[in-house]
Amino acid sequence: MRALRFAAIFGTICGAAAACTAFGAEELPGGPDASDDVLVAPSDGGADVASEVCPSGRGPQMVLAEGTFQSSPFRFCIDSTEVTQKQYEEFLQGDGAIVNTHPACTGKAALGPRANCLGNEVQYEANAAMPMVCVDFCDALAFCQWSGKRLCGRTGDGGPIVGPSDLGAKFQNEWYLACSQGGTLNFPYGDTVRANACTLQNPDAGDSGVARPTTPVASKPGCVGTTVPVFDIIGNVREWVNACTASAGACGTLGGDGTTPPTNNSARCSDTTGAGPNDQGARRGIRCCATAR
């Protein structure tokens, strides 16, 4: 069985996440869930091109997603990782503000995270490289705006996808196109699930499985896209997208989390869930998109 090998580009796309810095071009031993294929970062996309066409400076480093799906061209930027607790702390300590102009956020009084969210999930210093959790749709919207980006939304302009029921219009969904590598794969790394590639429910704990805690962003070397190098877009935490109305229970999240069973029928790029706009759950986080220049 071959090892998973990553080109040097992967050593640079993790931004402030310390967990990423050791990747480089080194070979990583193949585990029981490793593919026989060698995964190599694309040389004509990702961080090198994104540095010229995508926003930079705040939040995770971005990569470029570009191609054609169902005869419709797409080209946009997306964060290479989930937003970390360190990056969100910088937002809170900076000039971040609530985006009251969105109808789902008009009544929001303070930015998340939710206090005492299931214990100690949010500890900025201890968990700097962990994904930010305990944030709602409005927190995610505000962070992306502060970082000079936006939530992932409708292909073309990033506009709102009306609600969770409309996320199935895949060609109109930036997040789906990045996850599925332009609509070509069920999972970012292939068409068949790899049980331990991403932070999903533990498959070795019996039929019911056991929920896994979150892991530092980009710390799972097998959980990355083959052509659009996004880490952890499946598993770890679900991610808010621009699919929200003012009604409770009418916002969309994508990506699965540590409670999602690692099967071919779950945790796919097309897997969607709904949540209220003010639901600051411990398994929901942030990933931003932007229009490519």
N, C-alpha and C positions, 0 to 999 in steps of 0.2 A: 504494500500500500504506500503510495507516495505521500510526501508531506505537503501541507498547504504552504504555498510560497507567495509572498506578497512583494510587489515592487516598492521602491523607495517612496513612492507617492503616498502610501498609507501612513508613513511615519510623520507626515506633515499635516494631515487633515483633521486632527483632533482638537485643534485650538488649545484651550486651557486645560484639557483633560489629561492629567499626568499618566493615567493608565494606558494611554496610547503611545507614549514616546518610545517604547522599546520595540515596536514592530519593525520599522525599516524594511530591509530586503532579506532579513534572516529567514531561515527555514524553521517552521514550527512543526513539531511532531504530530503526526496524524493520530487522532484518538479513535475510539470505537465508532464514533458517528461521522468520522471524516470521509469525504468523498474520495474516489480514486482519481478524480480530476484535479489538475493543478489550477488554482485560482490565481490569476495574475491581474493586478490593477491595470485598467486601460491607460495607454500612453497618450491618447489623444483627447482625453476629457478629464473630469475630476478637478483636482485642486489647481493644476497648472493653468488650464483654460479659465476656470472659475475666478481666479485671481484678477483676470482682466475684465470680466463681464458681470461679476456678482458683488454685492455689498460686502464689506469687511470691516473689522475693528471691534464689533460687539457681538457676543454670543459665539456659537460654534462656527468654524470655518465652513464655507459653502462649497458645493460641487454643482456642476452643470448637468442637467438632464435635457437631452435633445434627441429628436427623432420623429417618427411618424407612426401613428396608431390609428387603425381603421380609416386610412386615407386622410387623417387629420394631423398636420404637423404640430409639434410642441417644442418649446424651448423655454426653460425656466431654471432658476437656481433653488437649491434646497440644502438645508443644514446637513452636514455629514454625520452629525451625532445628535442625540437628544440634548436639550439644554441641561447643563449641570447645575448643581446647587451653588457652586461658586459663581457661575455666571448669573444666576438669578439674584444672588446676594448683591452683586455689583449693580444690578438693575434697581434693587430696593435702595441702595445707598446713593445711587445717582439721581437722575432727574426723571425716573419712571413715574408714570401717572395713569390713573384709570381712564379708559376710553369710554366716556359716558355717552358718546354719540351713537354707539351701537344700541339698538332697541333692547337687546338682552342684558345690557349693562347699565341702564339708566338708574337703577336703584342701588347699585353697588357702592358701599361706603368705604371700604378699605381693601388694599391689595392683599392677596394670600401670601404665604400659606396659611391654612387653617391651623389655629393653635392646638397643640397637643394632638396632632393628627396620628392616631394610632400609636402614640408613644414617641419614638425617637427617629422617625424616618427623615426628618429635616434637622440636620446638625451641620451647619455650614462648614465649620473647620474640619470636623472629623470625616465628613462625607463629601468633600469638595468635588470629587469626580463622579459622584452618584447622580443619576438623573433627578431633576427637580420634580417633586411630587406634591400632593395636597394643594394643587392649584386648579382653579376652575377655568371655564372658557374665557371669561373676562380677563383673568390674570394672564393667560396665554396670549390673548389679543394685545394686551398692553405691552408685554415683553417684546413681542415681535415688532410692534411699532417703535418702541424705544431703540431697538437694535437696527433700525433702518430697513426692516424687512416687513413681512406680513404673514398671517397664517396661510397655510397651503389651502387653495380653494379651486375655483373653476379654471380649467386650462385656458390659457390665452391672456387673462387679465387678473386672475386670482380672486375674482368676485365670489360672492357667496353661492355655495351649493345649498339650495333652499333648506334641506333638513336631512336627517339620517336616511330616510327612505329614498332620497335622490342620489346617494353615494354610489348606487349601482350603475349610474351612467358613467362608465369607466373612462371614456375618452374625454370627459369633462372634469376629471378628478386628478389634479397634479400629484397628490400624495400616492394614489394608486399607480400612476405611470412611473414614478420614481421607484416604488417598492417592487413592481413587477418587471422592472428593467424595460420599460416601454411597452408593456402589455404582452411580453413574450414568455413570462414565467409565472408559476403559481406562488413561488417564494422568491425572495431576492437572490438566492443562490442557486435555484434550480426548480424543477417541477415536482420533486418528491421531498417530503419533509425529512429533516435530519434531526433526530430527537433531541440531541444535546447541543446543536449548533448555536441556538439562541436561548435566551433566558425565558423558558416556558415551564409549564408544570413538569415536575420530576416524573418521568415515565417508568422509573424503576421502583416505585413505591406502591405497587398494586394497581388494581383497576381504577380506583378513584384518583390516584396520583396525589402529590403533595405540592402545595404552592411553594414557589421559590421566591426568596427575597430579590430585590433589585441588585444589579451588579454595576460596577463602574462602566461608564459609556466606553464603547469600543474595546472592551476587555475580552470579548468573545470573537476570536479571529475568524471563525467560520461563519459569523453572522454579518455578512456584508454583501452588497450587491456585486454582480459580476461585471457590469458595464457602467452603472451609476453607483459609485462607491459610497453608499449610505450604510452606516453601522446601526444595528439594533432596531431597524425599522419594523421588524417583527420581534415581539417579545420585549421583556424588561418592563416597559410601561406603555399603556395606550397613549395616543397622541391626539390632542385637539386639532380639529380642522375647521375651516370656515364654512360650517354647515350648522347654523344655529338660528333659531327664531326666539322671540320673546317668551314663548310658552315653555313652561317647565317640562323637562323630559324630551325636548325637541332639538338637542344638539348632537353632533356626531363625533365619535372618536374612532380611531383606526389603529391597528397594529398588534393587538393581543398583549398579554402581560404574563406575569409569573403564575397565574392561575389558569392559563389557556392550555388545554391538552395539545401535545405535539403530535397531531395526526394530519393525514392528508386532507381531512375535511374541516379542519379548524386552523386558526393562525395563518390562513392564507392572506395574500395581499388584498383580497376582496372581502375579508372579514370586517364587518362593521358592528358597532354598538351605539346605543344612545344614552345620553345622560342630560340632566338638567344643567342650565347655564351656570348655576351657582354651586354645582356639585364638586367639592374639593376633595375627591377621593385619593387614597394613598397609592393608587396604581394608574394615575393619569398624569401625563407630563406634556412637554412642549417640544415641537420641532417647527421651524419657520421656513417659509419659501420667499422668493423674491422674483421680480421680473428681470430677466437677463438684459443687459445693456446691448 
